[in-house]
Amino acid sequence: MENTSHSNIILGAGIAGISAGWHLQEQGSSGVIFEKDDDWGGLCGFFTINGFRFDRFVHFSFAPDARTVGIFEASSPTFAHPPVSYNYWRGYWLKHPAQNNLAPLPTEEKVKIIDSFVQRPQKAVEDIANYEEWLRVQYGHYFAENFPFAYTRKYWGREPHELETRWVGNRLHVSPLAEVLRGSYAEQEENFYYTKFMRYPKRGGFRSILDGCREGLDIRFRKKVISIDPQARVVSFEDGSQASYERLISSLPLPEMVRIVRNCPAEVQAAAAQLTWTCGYQVSLGFRRPDVAKHLWFYIYDEDVPPARVYSPNLKSPDNAPAGCSSLQAEIFYANDAPIPPADEVLTHTIEKLKPICNFSDEDILVRDIRFEPYANISFTPSIYTARQTIHNWLLSLHIHPIGRFGLWDYLWSHQAFESVGV
């Protein structure tokens, strides 16, 4: 049985783990990264099938910090895509955000949305109890119920009233009446998104923004952690090997840490039981036609269509698909405590529903693939803040330092996960 000793051990070779290893190198130190998969990148990683490249749940970078942008660009030059996305609802295509681009809708639907918007509830932010109330106050009952309510069920796997609101920030555009009215006559050219550009590498898939940081790092693959003894400072792996450490840095999801760290107190286990998240499938499709993908990405509000979002890898970069071909990647999410349908059922249902939306046939499909991710997004139920703080306090008391989206248990974009390491 292999037994090794290291000053710094990093668990997970996703964006946060790679960042931690790189930052240690920058400081003249070092760390060994242990990764359960056989390749690095985590949710920033990719897979290829017959010349088509597909990312794993991570799509673009819009880092505002010049230093982070410089690191990413030095690793891989990027395309700077304008953030032009669309929404699909009941056969209509509306530019995003939908409430600002109602022009394609029938008159009666526009009247219902605008009338409800004008008569929306008036409430101070501090008096809003949950996400459902927040949506009704911002957009009116009719739009809220038909658009973000439906999307919440598909993206978060929960009802809007089950979520709190501190996570929202600038993620959702809040529209004045003038914008809604103007967009009901014609599609607006103005960008209402929270960033001017969505950056994506010209070659190598999304994870190539980390190529420079990954160079020289000591990554040990196929090392799934099954136990951590914080008193002895020893990590045990599924293959029977062990590694001792002076400092442990972990990007593993908090529920997993609570399960594998020995002698976890009852109150910490109770806190972990309050954490909620989404898991989900990725359906990846490659087409023999160049024109199936028409939008960089789009949202689907119809609840009988499985995906919440669909992206176009070949529009992110032509390097993601063979010449003369196009590709789509759909995300289907579930609450962590919800029943998960069989993969083949989800794949078939998704393809059948996307055919009329994206105008393709079975004969056009060269690649069809479905993969499951056990952790996709953090769900912000009201108990999240006290629960994760309890777990973090316990881990830090054991000299275990959480990093990344699932270690910090927060709604982190890619650049935020990269910047979250604190080493």
GUKOLDREN-30922 format. One line per 2 residues: their letters; for each residue x negated, y, z negated of C-alpha. Coordinates in Angstrom, 2 decimals. Example, Ala and Ser with C-alpha at 12.3 -4.5 7.8 and 13.67 -1.06 7.14 Angstrom:
BEGIN
as = -12.30/-4.50/-7.80; -13.67/-1.06/-7.14
end
This chain:
BEGIN
me = 0.00/0.00/0.00; -1.37/3.40/1.05
nt = -1.87/5.93/-1.75; -3.13/9.42/-0.88
sh = -3.63/12.64/-2.84; -3.07/16.20/-1.58
sn = -3.08/19.72/-2.98; 0.07/20.66/-1.06
ii = 2.72/18.30/0.25; 5.43/19.63/2.55
lg = 8.55/17.55/3.15; 10.05/17.97/6.62
ag = 8.48/19.08/9.91; 11.29/21.38/11.01
ia = 10.85/25.11/11.50; 10.48/25.80/7.76
gi = 8.03/22.95/7.21; 5.90/23.95/10.20
sa = 5.98/27.54/8.96; 4.87/26.48/5.48
gw = 1.95/24.49/6.88; 0.93/27.32/9.19
hl = 1.12/29.94/6.44; -1.05/27.78/4.18
qe = -3.64/27.57/6.98; -3.50/31.35/7.40
qg = -4.31/31.65/3.70; -7.31/29.34/4.04
ss = -5.53/26.45/2.38; -3.93/23.31/3.77
gv = -0.93/21.05/3.38; 0.13/17.65/4.60
if = 3.58/17.47/6.17; 5.60/14.27/5.83
ek = 8.38/13.81/8.39; 10.96/11.00/8.49
dd = 11.35/11.12/12.31; 8.75/10.15/14.90
dw = 8.34/13.71/16.19; 8.26/17.22/14.75
gg = 10.76/20.07/15.09; 13.76/18.93/13.04
lc = 16.85/20.74/14.30; 14.47/22.79/16.48
gf = 13.39/19.63/18.24; 14.58/18.28/21.58
ft = 15.06/15.09/23.55; 14.84/14.39/27.27
in = 16.90/12.08/29.47; 16.18/11.65/33.19
gf = 14.54/15.05/33.49; 17.15/16.91/31.43
rf = 16.01/18.50/28.16; 18.47/19.08/25.31
dr = 17.82/20.87/21.99; 19.13/19.70/18.62
fv = 21.68/22.25/17.36; 19.28/25.23/17.59
hf = 19.63/27.59/20.50; 18.11/31.07/20.53
sf = 15.89/33.39/18.56; 16.71/37.02/17.86
ap = 14.09/37.80/15.23; 14.02/41.54/14.49
da = 10.63/41.46/12.75; 7.81/42.32/15.16
rt = 5.37/39.94/13.45; 7.69/36.95/13.80
vg = 8.48/37.86/17.41; 4.75/38.07/18.11
if = 4.12/34.63/16.60; 6.90/33.07/18.66
ea = 5.88/34.81/21.88; 2.22/33.85/21.43
ss = 3.33/30.24/21.21; 5.63/30.43/24.21
pt = 6.74/33.36/26.40; 10.52/33.71/26.33
fa = 13.43/34.83/28.44; 15.34/37.72/26.84
hp = 18.96/36.90/27.65; 21.64/39.55/27.08
pv = 24.05/38.06/24.51; 26.93/37.65/26.95
sy = 29.22/34.84/25.83; 32.84/33.91/26.43
ny = 35.85/32.45/24.67; 38.21/29.83/26.04
wr = 41.81/29.88/24.79; 44.79/28.13/26.37
gy = 43.38/28.30/29.88; 42.13/31.91/29.65
wl = 38.53/33.13/29.60; 37.86/36.17/27.41
kh = 34.51/37.81/27.03; 33.20/37.74/23.45
pa = 34.35/39.18/21.09; 37.86/38.15/22.13
qn = 39.71/40.94/20.32; 37.74/43.49/22.35
nl = 38.42/41.82/25.70; 42.11/40.91/25.82
ap = 42.57/41.99/29.45; 42.88/38.46/30.96
lp = 45.80/37.55/28.66; 49.48/37.83/29.63
te = 51.14/41.06/28.60; 53.27/39.39/25.92
ek = 50.20/37.89/24.22; 48.41/41.23/24.26
vk = 51.46/42.91/22.72; 51.61/40.34/19.91
ii = 47.91/40.73/19.15; 47.86/44.54/19.24
ds = 51.12/44.93/17.33; 49.85/42.59/14.63
fv = 46.50/44.40/14.61; 48.17/47.76/14.05
qr = 50.29/46.33/11.22; 47.48/44.32/9.62
pq = 47.30/44.26/5.80; 45.41/47.09/4.17
ka = 43.11/45.93/1.38; 39.83/47.06/-0.11
ve = 36.96/44.64/0.55; 36.48/44.03/-3.16
di = 40.12/42.95/-3.46; 39.92/40.31/-0.72
an = 40.11/36.85/-2.30; 38.89/34.57/0.48
ye = 38.00/34.28/4.16; 41.63/33.89/5.24
ew = 42.53/37.24/3.68; 39.41/38.81/5.19
lr = 40.44/37.68/8.68; 44.01/38.89/8.28
vq = 42.82/42.29/7.02; 40.33/42.71/9.87
yg = 42.33/41.37/12.82; 46.00/41.08/11.91
hy = 48.05/37.94/11.36; 48.61/36.85/14.98
fa = 45.04/37.09/16.22; 43.66/35.65/12.96
en = 45.95/32.63/13.10; 45.34/31.86/16.78
fp = 41.62/32.58/17.08; 39.37/32.61/13.98
fa = 41.64/30.35/11.91; 41.46/27.72/14.63
yt = 37.72/28.21/15.07; 37.14/27.94/11.31
rk = 38.76/24.51/11.26; 36.58/23.42/14.18
yw = 33.29/24.98/13.08; 33.46/24.70/9.29
gr = 35.84/21.73/9.07; 37.87/23.59/6.44
ep = 40.81/25.94/6.11; 39.90/29.64/5.97
he = 41.26/30.06/2.44; 38.71/27.49/1.21
le = 35.78/29.77/2.15; 34.51/32.91/0.48
tr = 33.22/35.94/2.41; 29.72/36.99/1.31
wv = 28.16/35.02/4.18; 29.98/37.03/6.88
gn = 27.68/40.06/7.02; 27.42/41.30/10.63
rl = 28.23/37.91/12.15; 31.77/38.95/13.07
hv = 32.48/42.21/14.86; 35.06/44.41/13.13
sp = 36.91/46.42/15.78; 38.58/49.83/15.59
la = 41.92/50.17/17.39; 40.39/52.12/20.28
ev = 38.13/49.18/21.19; 41.02/46.72/21.09
lr = 43.18/48.95/23.28; 40.41/49.69/25.76
gs = 39.60/46.00/26.15; 43.23/45.12/26.76
ya = 43.06/46.96/30.11; 39.68/45.79/31.40
eq = 36.76/43.66/30.30; 34.30/45.85/28.43
ee = 30.67/46.08/29.51; 29.48/47.17/26.08
nf = 27.62/44.63/23.97; 29.33/44.21/20.60
yy = 27.05/41.39/19.49; 24.72/41.73/16.49
tk = 21.58/41.59/18.65; 20.52/43.00/22.01
fm = 18.74/39.88/23.24; 18.84/36.12/22.67
ry = 15.33/34.82/23.30; 14.60/31.35/24.61
pk = 11.27/29.82/25.71; 10.59/29.69/29.43
rg = 9.16/26.19/29.09; 9.16/23.36/26.59
gf = 12.53/23.72/24.87; 13.31/25.77/21.81
rs = 10.67/24.25/19.55; 7.87/25.55/21.81
il = 8.13/28.87/19.94; 6.32/26.93/17.21
dg = 3.62/25.32/19.38; 0.93/27.69/18.17
cr = 1.89/27.20/14.53; 1.96/23.42/14.89
eg = -1.62/23.25/16.23; -4.01/21.72/13.71
ld = -1.33/20.76/11.18; -1.57/17.36/9.53
ir = 1.85/15.77/10.13; 2.54/12.18/9.08
fr = 5.50/10.71/10.97; 8.00/8.00/10.05
kk = 7.65/8.93/6.39; 11.12/8.89/4.90
vi = 11.10/9.90/1.23; 12.96/7.53/-1.08
si = 11.78/8.76/-4.48; 9.99/11.67/-6.14
dp = 8.50/11.37/-9.62; 8.02/14.98/-10.74
qa = 6.22/14.04/-13.96; 3.59/11.96/-12.17
rv = 3.84/14.24/-9.11; 4.15/11.31/-6.75
vs = 6.25/10.94/-3.62; 7.25/7.42/-2.54
fe = 8.14/6.56/1.03; 10.32/3.94/2.66
dg = 7.29/2.19/4.18; 5.95/1.44/0.69
sq = 3.25/4.13/0.65; 2.89/6.90/-1.91
as = 1.31/10.35/-2.03; 0.44/12.48/-5.04
ye = 0.45/16.27/-5.03; -0.38/19.39/-6.98
rl = 2.41/21.40/-5.32; 5.49/20.09/-3.53
is = 7.30/22.20/-0.90; 10.58/20.75/0.36
sl = 12.88/21.57/3.27; 15.03/18.53/2.51
pl = 18.75/19.20/1.91; 19.58/19.83/-1.74
pe = 22.00/16.86/-2.01; 19.16/14.59/-0.84
mv = 16.74/16.07/-3.37; 19.20/15.53/-6.20
ri = 19.48/11.90/-5.12; 15.76/11.12/-4.82
vr = 14.14/13.15/-7.63; 13.96/10.93/-10.69
nc = 15.81/11.66/-13.93; 18.15/14.26/-12.46
pa = 20.25/15.80/-15.27; 24.02/15.30/-15.24
ev = 24.71/19.03/-14.85; 22.51/19.17/-11.73
qa = 24.28/16.14/-10.25; 27.60/17.86/-10.96
aa = 26.35/21.00/-9.21; 25.28/18.97/-6.15
aq = 28.76/17.43/-5.98; 30.14/20.95/-5.44
lt = 28.00/21.64/-2.36; 29.74/21.32/0.99
wt = 28.41/21.35/4.53; 29.19/20.27/8.07
cg = 27.78/17.37/10.00; 28.48/16.72/13.63
yq = 27.98/15.31/17.07; 26.14/16.78/20.03
vs = 27.51/15.77/23.39; 24.90/16.40/26.08
lg = 25.81/16.27/29.77; 23.64/16.56/32.87
fr = 25.18/17.22/36.29; 24.05/16.62/39.86
rp = 25.57/20.02/40.77; 23.81/23.35/40.06
dv = 26.99/25.30/39.30; 28.78/23.49/36.46
ak = 27.24/25.73/33.79; 28.66/29.23/34.26
hl = 28.14/30.80/30.81; 25.09/30.86/28.57
wf = 27.44/29.73/25.81; 31.14/29.87/24.99
yi = 33.54/29.20/22.13; 36.65/27.05/22.38
yd = 39.64/27.90/20.18; 42.01/25.16/21.33
ed = 42.16/22.66/18.48; 42.93/19.71/20.76
vp = 39.53/20.19/22.44; 36.82/18.68/20.19
pa = 33.87/21.10/20.68; 33.71/24.38/18.80
rv = 30.88/25.67/20.99; 29.34/24.74/24.32
ys = 25.89/25.84/25.51; 24.20/25.63/28.88
pn = 20.59/24.41/28.56; 19.74/25.07/32.21
lk = 20.88/28.70/31.89; 18.72/29.12/28.80
sp = 15.81/28.03/30.99; 15.63/26.34/34.41
dn = 12.89/24.20/32.86; 15.62/22.30/30.98
ap = 17.08/20.58/34.05; 15.88/19.10/37.37
ag = 16.12/21.34/40.44; 19.63/21.56/41.82
cs = 21.19/20.39/38.56; 22.97/21.98/35.59
sl = 23.73/20.92/32.04; 26.07/21.47/29.10
qa = 25.75/20.68/25.43; 28.81/20.64/23.19
ei = 28.90/20.74/19.39; 31.63/18.98/17.41
fy = 31.59/19.59/13.66; 33.17/17.89/10.65
an = 33.23/18.67/6.94; 30.83/16.42/5.07
da = 33.71/14.78/3.19; 35.91/14.26/6.27
pi = 36.31/11.00/8.19; 34.01/10.86/11.23
pp = 35.45/9.36/14.44; 33.37/6.80/16.37
ad = 30.78/8.27/18.71; 32.11/6.62/21.87
ev = 35.60/7.95/21.14; 34.29/11.51/20.64
lt = 32.15/11.34/23.78; 35.04/10.18/25.97
ht = 37.51/12.69/24.50; 35.06/15.58/24.84
ie = 34.27/14.82/28.48; 37.93/14.48/29.41
kl = 38.80/17.81/27.76; 35.84/19.64/29.29
kp = 36.54/18.47/32.85; 39.32/21.00/33.60
ic = 37.68/23.72/31.50; 34.31/23.49/33.26
nf = 35.55/22.08/36.59; 33.59/18.86/36.94
sd = 34.40/15.20/37.61; 32.94/11.86/36.55
ed = 31.08/11.70/39.87; 29.22/14.90/38.97
il = 27.78/13.47/35.73; 24.20/12.15/35.81
vr = 23.60/12.08/32.05; 26.04/11.59/29.18
di = 24.72/11.32/25.64; 26.03/11.72/22.09
rf = 24.00/12.05/18.87; 24.98/12.60/15.26
ep = 23.38/15.04/12.82; 24.18/14.52/9.11
ya = 23.46/18.18/8.26; 24.49/20.99/10.62
ni = 25.65/24.09/8.68; 26.12/25.15/5.07
sf = 29.76/25.73/4.04; 30.39/28.74/1.84
tp = 33.00/27.57/-0.61; 33.28/29.72/-3.77
si = 31.19/27.37/-5.92; 28.13/27.50/-3.66
yt = 26.24/30.26/-5.46; 26.30/28.92/-9.01
ar = 25.86/25.32/-7.81; 22.78/25.97/-5.68
qt = 21.25/28.22/-8.37; 21.58/25.40/-10.89
ih = 19.79/23.02/-8.51; 17.12/25.56/-7.58
nw = 16.37/26.34/-11.25; 15.93/22.63/-11.93
ll = 13.65/22.08/-8.90; 11.50/25.10/-9.69
sl = 11.15/23.94/-13.29; 9.62/20.77/-11.83
hi = 7.27/22.81/-9.59; 9.20/21.79/-6.47
hp = 9.68/24.72/-4.09; 12.70/24.61/-1.73
ig = 12.46/26.25/1.71; 14.50/26.49/4.90
rf = 18.21/26.35/5.63; 18.92/23.18/3.69
gl = 16.31/23.62/0.97; 17.50/27.15/0.16
wd = 21.05/26.07/1.09; 21.83/29.25/2.97
yl = 23.12/30.48/6.33; 19.69/31.03/7.87
ws = 19.04/31.72/11.52; 15.87/30.26/13.03
hq = 13.65/33.25/12.33; 14.98/33.46/8.77
af = 14.14/29.80/8.19; 10.63/30.49/9.52
es = 10.28/33.46/7.18; 11.75/31.67/4.15
vg = 8.71/29.70/3.04; 7.18/32.11/0.51
v = 3.81/30.34/0.36
end
